[in-house]
Amino acid sequence: MRLTSLFSVALAATTALAFPYTKSATRDSNTTVGPENGHLVIVGGNLKSEAIYQRIISLAGGYNASIVVVPTAGGEASYDQNFSTAITFRELGATNVTVLHTYDPAVADTDDFVAPLKSANAIFFGGGRQWRLVDAYAGTKTETAFNEVLGRGGVISGSSAGASIIGSFLARGDTSGNDILVGDHTVGFGYLKNAAIDQHVLVRNRHFDMFQILEVQPELLGIAIDEDTAVVVHGNDAEIVGSTYALIYDGGFWSRDGSGGKYDLPEKKFYFLKAGDKYDLGARKVVETEATGGDEL
């Protein structure tokens, strides 16, 4: 292991002490990996697909649903109601879109700030650096209100950094750079339990990066999603939507043509799922249907 990786692991241990608001203390105790109520829409970055936006709107309850966009990961000095993702939702027909942002956890812990979330049907976390979301919202009334959206049957969604924050383990959470997989922030918001989520995977040649996390926490399910592609989750049911692929790191291997094949790196197994494929998060196996037969990856 590289010295930087060793240093990162040490930082991870420090982080566990520095951030006592672990998700086991704040999440409900349901038995599914994803939410029993509501849906997750986890996007691998560079979201352009109108179909994915429309899926979020539909799952939230339609065009009159309350959608709260949280751009905090982006790191700009300030954001107004014309943040680009909010504009896109409005252009696609959503009529009740609010941008909510602060970097100050004291503000995030106030009733006035939380007020728009009390009636929200969907949350969308924008891209940037995922640790900024942790520093601003973890352990506050705002984080509690995010979780309550799912409890009401709503939607938690996010793209790029906003995808990684959805996992229980925070991939690329180091404040010094996004090339460190196990960094000084390792606890995500945990809407997808016992899982680490990476993004931009094919475009940025990140195929093997997830193994740096799994070396530290091998019990995790690794999911790496390419750009303009999403994993939609309810309970233990996951479905791939969008234009390219999601990669699954569950310790096993799956091939669309049904062959096991010879694997040159048996300890580095992963496989690809494409739009329409379904995955059982509880059993950690592909749901075999007619759609998963045929095309060879």
Disulfide bonds with the S-S distance in Angstrom:
none
